[in-house]
Amino acid sequence: MPLQWLRGRFAYTPLQTDDAAFSGSSSWKGRPFLPIFTMQQLKLIALTIIGLLLLLGVGVYNRDQIEAIRAAYSPSQHDESLDVKSIDWSRFAYVQYVTNKDYLCNSVMFFERLQHLESKADRVLMYPSVMLSDPHEKEHEGSSDDDKLLILAREKYNVKLDPISVQHRTGSDPTWADSFTKLLAFNQTKYDRVLSIDSDSTLLQHMDELFSLPSTPVAMPRAYWLHPDKHILSSQVILIQPSQVEFTRIKSKINNAGRNDYDMELVNELYQDSAMVLPHRPYDLLTGEFSKDNHQWYLGSDEEAWDPVAVYNEAKFLHFSDWPLPKPWLDAPENLVREREPKCVALIDGLGSCAARDIWRGIYEEFRERRKRVCDTSPPETLENGRRRRRSWRNRFH
């Protein structure tokens, strides 16, 4: 299920409020396309119509005026304001770190998305030096799956490979034992700015515009799901201005970290009161948000109505977080999936909405399908390979 379908004319059919209508058996793939308009989109349409009528009424066609109206109400006005031709994109990079095969695949998928979204910045993958036996091997020549994926990233997605030593710490939760490795991005001093983004995620839009923010050592969104009044920073997205000064501070904190300290605790100790704060809308959305009953912390207001379609369409980054549901590359019991997925909600006039559920299901399904496609390390099909397989198959019956 391509992301373009999800991000485009997302639609669903009205549901009745009986038990059958809210069962999990309905499929969103075969439903007719019914465009859903948010209030913001309706306002935009109304303003556009009024503006055109006014222009036609006075009989004046002013190209500059029309462009100004279009720019003022364009959802992507921030991106369009960047003069991409004048920017030296080699000064900036998206950075990923890898500690094992599962996350290597995730990182390659991340770079595939960047290429698909036509991001301009460099791409850097920090990987354990033992993963690649021969850095000079070409695509499909690797002796292991790790070799092949690293070479694929370099050859197909123009990724710069940077061998590193994994920063491992024994703590109370082995899940995060290698998470300090992420902070080696502070040492990428060949770049003016790097953007570190967690790979257990789906990138919906590139974030090239962040590289043009005012100078600051670190910029991060708030972890909106962790008590907004505590102002905790999220380490899932970190815009970094690499320097020896900041990297020295990072190394000192790593060397003195407590048993329950991981990357998120460390960056909050250092930067909670000084970091530039990125808006979590649209830069840091958890998949678990679609399952919640109360969305005030994400929306930032108890007045704004929750609209899962609008939220999905504005988001640039989706982090898989539906505990106790495992990450999407791991198998999960069907009953646990049904328990954690968003529920259909009853609306007025006997109608219902399954938009949140359908979006959530689609996010997981798209990730799994893309993972199979991007991370397939089997050799390319050749005539001789095909003949060999057919001979092997026939021999089973002789």
N, C-alpha and C positions, 0 to 999 in steps of 0.2 A: 504494500500500500504506500505509494509515494507520498512524500511530505507535501508536494505540490497539491495533491488532492485534499489533504487535511487542511492546508493553509488557504486553500482557495474557497470554492463555493460549498462550504460545509453545510450539511442539511440533515434533517431527520423528518420522519412523518409523525403527525400528532398521535398520541397514544390515549387509549381509554383508561380509566382509573380502576378497572377490574384487575384480578390477579393475573390473568393471561397477558394483559397489556404490559405488566411490569415484570414479566418473566425474563430470564436471560436468553431466550431463544431467538429473539429478533436479531436480524443481521443488518448492519448499517451499509454493507456494500451494495445491496440491491435496491436501496431506497431511492425514490425520485429526488432530484435536486430541488430543494426549496430554500432559496437564499434567505439567510437570517440577517436582519439589519439591526445593529445596536442603535441606541439613542444617539450616540456620537455620529454614527454614519448617517442617520436621518437628518440630524442638524446640518451636517456637511452638505447633504443633497439639497436641503431647503435653502441654505445660504448660497449655494452655487446657482440654483434656479433664480433666486431673488437678484443676485448680482448680474446674471445674464439679462434678466428682464429690464433692470435699470439701464444697463448699457444699450440695449436695443431701444428702450423708450426715449433716450435722449439722442439716439442716432449717432453715437460716437463709438468708433472702434479704436481702442487704444491698447496696443499689444502689451505695453509695460504694465498697464492696470490689470489686465487679465493674468499676466504672469505673477503679479503681486498677490492677487486673490488666490491663485492656485498654490503659491508657496506658503501663504499664511495658513491654509487649511490642509496642507498635505501631511498625512501621517508620518511620512519619512523625511520631513523637512530638515531634520538634523543631518541625516546622511547626505542629502542633496546639497547642503551648504558647504560641504568639504570640496576644496579645489584639488581633486585627486591627482591631476596632472602635475601640480607644483610640489607634491609631497615626495620626499625620498623615502620610499617604503622599505628600503634595505636597512633603515635605522630602527625598524620595529619588527617584532616577532610574536607569534603565538607559540607558547611553550607547553609541551606535555612531558610528563615523566612516567617511566615504566619500571615496575618491579617484578612482574611475572607475565606469563603468556596471555592470561585473560585481559589484563589491562593493556598489553601491547596491542591486541586486536582492537580494543576500545579506542586507543590513541590513533591507530591507522584509520578507523572509522571517522574520528574527529577531523583528521586532515582531509579525508575524502569529502566531508561536508564543506570544509573551507574552500576546497577547489571548486566544488559544485556551486557555492555561493559567490565565487569570484572574488574572494578576499585578496587584497593587494600585499599584505604584510608577509614577511618571511615566516617559515615554519621550522621549529626546532624540536627535536625529540631527544630527551635525556634518557639514556637506556643503560642498563648494567653492561659493562664492557665484555663480560663473559657470554653475552647473548649472541654476538656476531663473531663467528669463527674467522672469517676473512672479509675485511671491509672492502676489498676490491672485487668481490663477486658481483655478477650482474643478476638481473631478475631471472627467476626460475633456476638459478644455479646453486642456491643455498642448500646446505646439507641437512638443515633442520627447519621446522616450521617457524621458529624464531628468526632464523636467518632470512627466510623467504619473506616474512612480513616486514622486517626492517629494510630489506632491499626494495620491496614493493613501495614502501613509504618514500624512500629516497628517489627511486626511478620514476614512479608514476605520479606521486603527489608533491614532488620537489621539496622534500623534507630534509633538513640538515641534521645529520645524526651526530649526537654528542655523547660519547661514552663517559659514564660516571660510576662512582661507587655508591651503592645503596646506603642510605643513612638509616640503619636499623637500630631500634631501641626496644628492649624488653619491657613491656608494660602490662597493665592489667587487662588490656583488650588487644589481642593479636591482630585484629582487623586493621588497626591503625599503626602497627609496629614500624612500618616503612614510610609513614606519611611525611616525616621530616625531609625525605628526598625531594619533595615538591619545592622546598625552600631553597634548593640549589639554584633556582631561577634568579635569585638575588645576585648571583655571581656571573650572570650572562652580560658582562660589561662591554662586550662588543656592540651591544644594542643600547640605544637611548631609552627604549621602553620595551618591556615584554608583558604579555598578557598570559597569565597562568590560569588554566581552566580545567576543572576536574573532568576526567574522561568517562565516568559512569553517568553519562548524560546524553542528551540530544541537542545539537546546535541547530536552531531554527532560522537564525539570521546571523550574519557576521557582525562583529563588533569593532570594525576598523575605526569608527569615529572616536573610540575611547583614546586612541593614540594621540589625538589632537587636544586632549584636555590640558588645562594649565599645569605647569610643572609641580610635581609633588612626589615624595619618595614612594608613597603607597596609596592606592585607591581601592576600596572594597565596598561591597554592599553590606547592609545589615542582615543578620540572620533573623529575619522577621518572625520566624516560627518559634524563636526562643525569647519570649517575654520582651516585647519592644522597649519597655521601660529600662531594661538593663543595657541596651545599646550594644549588644554583642555583634562583632563583625563576622561575616561569613568568609571562610577561606576557599570556597568553591570557585570564586572568581577574584583574582588579584591582579591589578594593574601595578607593575613594578618599574621603578626607575633604578636599574642595577647600579651598584657602586660598591667599592671596597669597604667604605664606611658602614653601610647597611649590612653587607654580608658578614662583616666582623661581628656586628651586634647579633645577627642571626646565629652564627656559629657559637658564640658565647652562651646564648640561651639554650641551644641544642645540647651543649656539653653539660649544662646544669639543670636540664629538664627533670621534673619529678616523674614518678612512676605513672601518674595519671595525666601527664601533659603530652599533648600531641600538637600537630601543626596549628590547629585552630586556637588552642590555648596560648601558644607561643606568640602568634601574630597579634592576638588581643592584648597580651601583656605589653608588647612593644608599641602598638599603633592604635589602640582603642580610642585614645583621646586626641590623636594627631592625624589619623588617616583622612583623606578625602573620601566622603561617603558617596558611593554610586547608588542610584535608585534601584531597589530590588525589582521594581517594575520599570523596565522589562528584562533586567539583567540576571535575575536569580529567582526562578520559580521551581518549587518542588512538585513532583507529580502527585504527591499526597494531598496537595491543596484541593484537587478536584474531588476528593472524598470527604472533605470536611463539611460540617454543618454550619460553622461560623467562619466567615472569611474576613473579618474585620482587620486582623493583623496584616493580611496580605494587601487588602484594599487600602488600608490606612485611614478608613473612615467607617463609621457605623451608619452613614447616610447612603453611601453608594450601593446600588444593587449588584449582586453577584451575577455576572454574565460569563459563563465558561467559554463561550465562543469568542467574545471580545478579549478575554484574558489570554486565551491561546493565541489569538492573532497578533497581540501586541508583544508577546514574549519572544525573547531572543535565545534564551537558554533554559533548558528543562533538566533538572537533576533528579535521577531516579531515587526516590525516597518514600517507600510505602511500608515501613517496618510494621509487622514482622515478615512481610513479603520479601523474598530475596531479590537480588539484582536480576535484570531480564535475561542474562545469559545463563542463569541457573534455573533448574526445574523447580516448580512450585506446585503443591497439591491443589487440585481444582477447587476444593472447598475453601482453601485459604484465599485463592484468587477471588472467588465470589464474595467472600466476607469483606475483603479489602477494597474491591472496586466501587466506584461511585454508584449511588442508587438513583434510580429514576425518581423524579419529583412530580407531585401533583400540582397542576396549575388551575386557574379558574376555568369555568365552563366545561368541566369534565375532561379537560385535556391534560396531557402530561409531557414532560421533557426528559429525554435520556441523553441530552447533549453532552453533559459532563462524562457520563459513562462511555459514550461512544468515542469521545476524544481520548480518554484515558486508555481504552482498549487499543485504539489505533496507534497511539504512541508506542506501546509495548510491541505490538505486532510489527510495526514498521522497523523498529530497532532490530528485532530478531531476523527479519527478512534481509535487512541490509547487512547484518553481521555475517550471515551465510554467504552473501554475495561478495562482500569486500574482503573477508578474511579467508576465502577459499585458497588454500595453498597447493591444491592438486596441480600437476603439470598441465600445460595447455594441450588440448586435443590435437593429435596428429593422425595422419592416415595409418601409420605403422602402429601407433598405440591402439587405435580402433580395431585393427586386424588382430592384434595380439589378444585383446579382451574377448573378441568373438571366438577365436580359436580356443581360449581357455574355457569359455562358457560351453562350447560344443563338446569339449573333451569330458565334461562332467557326465555326459549321457552315453559315453562309449565304453 
